[in-house]
């Protein structure tokens, strides 16, 4: 009798575990690569390398952690949530950008759900929301509608880097030269002021001294 009760209890426990499992077995994709994880297979290998190189340069030149993820669907990971919630939770799970600065960027494409999102860290506040929405609407989505997902992603990455970093992916050096030239002009202007300002003051004082020494004529006498 006791054996039957034990067996019944065990079977019930197993049934409850199996019943609950689908509702709680939620997971996230593994971040196998720091820059590109194309689980929906939207990019060719050389395109993945191209994007990864741009994101590595972004990390090197601006110290910004940005990554691209494509998935078949959220349901693949047992997730029955909105794309926004999934992106936010994934962003925090992966620790993109670090907790100290919160300046990371995630470009997420969920192919089967026909949704995408550019998630940014809280360090940006809402300052980038409007610009990133334009990138999605005008750059990425237009290409996705034509099933050119690779072009949409590459262009989207370029424009997102431009918005976040202030330069296009291949213009970090040009930006450095521009800043160097600007700094040089400011420095040269300051140096010239320090050198020539005393001479200007001396000339100014000499001119007024000469004016004071000039003989004054009577206004009623033209001689």
Secondary structure as UniProt FT lines:
FT   HELIX           2..24
FT   STRAND          36..38
FT   TURN            39..40
FT   HELIX           45..62
FT   STRAND          66..71
FT   HELIX           74..77
FT   HELIX           83..94
FT   TURN            95..97
FT   TURN            99..101
FT   STRAND          105..110
FT   TURN            111..114
FT   STRAND          115..120
FT   HELIX           122..124
FT   TURN            125..128
FT   HELIX           129..134
FT   HELIX           135..140
FT   HELIX           141..145
FT   TURN            146..147
FT   HELIX           149..165
FT   TURN            169..170
FT   HELIX           172..213
FT   TURN            219..220
//
